[in-house]
Amino acid sequence: MNKFNRWLGAKITDLVGTMWCAYLFAAIALISLPAAISSHSLIIIVAWVAQTFLQLVLLSIIMVGQSVSSEAVAQKITETHTASLAEFELAKEARAFAAEELAELKAITAAVHAKVHGSQ
């Protein structure tokens, strides 16, 4: 049952978190707008705005915004990961180059040491 609930929740979230759903909710909310206005009651109009329009429409819009933000974060993570891998490769190359230089310096030091100690 838990697997089904997760699946259903994900499907509903995917559906509700679209701008098309926001447009649909706005259209549904607008159906009751004339009745709210014709009531001439400020409380009813404010209630319509807050409880009907904003709650229906903003839910989908906020979900779309969160999705866009998540995609931007995922893109930054990917770019950072790629840059880190490139830096790691450069560091490996620099280390290999430093190891080669160290080997050459040791060889030169040994040769100088041999000349100095061999000429005595």
N, C-alpha and C positions, 0 to 999 in steps of 0.2 A: 504494500500500500504506500509506503514511504517513497519508493521509486516512482510510482504513478503520480503522487502529489508533486514531487520535484519536476517531473516531466510536464505536468499540466501547468504548474506555476511558471516554468520557463516559457512555455508556449503563450500563455496569457501575457506575460511580461513583454515578450517579443511583439505581440500584437498591440498592446496598449501603448508601448513605448515608441509610437510612430507619429509623425505629423498628420498622416491620414486619419488616424484615430482622433487626434486633437481636432481636426476639421469636422469629423463626424460628431464628436461630443459637443462642439460649438453649435452645430446645426440642431442637435437634439435640445440643447439648452435654449436656443433662440425660439423654439416652438412655444415655450411658456412665457417668453418676454412680453408679448402683448397683454397677456392676462395680468402680469405683475404691474405693468405700466397703467393699465386701465383701472387697477384697484385704487390708484391715487394715494396709496399708503407707503410712506417712506420706509417703514419697517419691512414691508413685503418686497419692495424694490431692492433694498439693501440685502435682504435675505436671499433674493434671487441671484444677485451679483455674487455674494459670498458663497452661498451653499450650492447653487446650481451651476453658474457659469464658471467661476474660478476653480471650484473643486473638480469639476469635470475636465475642463480644458487644461488647466495648469499641470495636472497629474501627467498627462502625456507629454507636454512640452518639457517639463522637468526631466522626465525619463529620457527624452531625446537629447537634452543638454548633457545629462550624465553620460550617455553613450558616446557623444562627441568628445567629451572630456576624457573618457576612458581610452578612446582611440588615440587621442593626442598623447596621453601618458604612455601607452603601449609603443607608439612611434618613437618617443624620446628614449624609452628603455632600449628599444632595438638599436637606435643610433648610438647610444652610450655603450652598449654591448659590442657593437661593431668597432667603435673607436677604441675600446679597451683591448679587443683582440688585436687590432692593428698596432697599438702601443706595445702589447706583449711581444708581438713578432719583432718589432724594432728592438726591444730590450734583449730578446734572444740573439738577434744579429749582433748587437753591440757587445754582448757577453762573449760570443764566439770570436769576434774581432779582438776583444781585450785578451782572451785566452791565447790567440795567435801571437799578439804582440808580447805577452808575457813569456811565451815560449821562445820567441826571438831574443828578447832581452836576457833570458837565462842563458841562451846559447852565446850571446855576445859577452855576457859577464864571465862565463866559463872560459871563453877564448882569451879575454883580457887577463883573467886570473892565471891561465896557463902561461901566457907570455910573460907576465910579471914574475911569476914564480919559476918559470922555466928558464929565464935568462939570468937568474942569480947563480 
